């Protein structure tokens, strides 16, 4: 299986993602944001970081990069596109995912491990994962997901909520909401479930010596599903 990680000026999790994808069997390639075309791929990843220094809005400049047209064409053809953290922000800026990512509720940068509950397994990203709760890592200042009431109704009606912040038992209430995100939303799909954006970093949890392995479960399922 072939994957492509898009690198923007300011990306800082692109190499982590490259290591994770290769560890679980992907033949990965790194693609510069100013390239016109993406090599043949089964999966495209927009990694975390601070593309263009997060000037204007997080992901807003990256969303106008030359490579984005190829990403949009790939996504519209049914290809799998995964955006993590800043990548999630870029996906909302391009319109591939609904809503926006605002500054965290308490106006602080958050860097810690969290629990997330998988809300929909009818997709290639989570289909064969037996666990319902994963321990992953977050590191962001703008992870507060928000959308209009009409968008929220559509997201809920179409099963587009992918993961929500929760505690170890799966309780996803305000107490377990680290950034003020609407409905504790940590990640969402598009309607066809081939695009996933989420704030938690699975690539940071692929080794017990690096604080956890629940990210391994994510990548193992992904390549098996593909």
Secondary structure, 3 states (H helix, E strand, C coil): CEEEEEECCCECCHHHHHHHHHHCCCEEEEEECCCCCCCCCCEEEECCECHHHHCCCCCCCHHHCCCHHHHHHHHHCCCEEEEECHHHHHHHHCCCCCCEEECCCCCCCEEEEEEEEECCCCCCCCCCCCCCEEEEEEEECCCEEECCHHHHHHHHHCCCEEEEEECCCCCCCHHHCCCCCHHHEEEEECCCCCEEEECCEHHHCCEHHHCECHHHHHHHHHHHHC
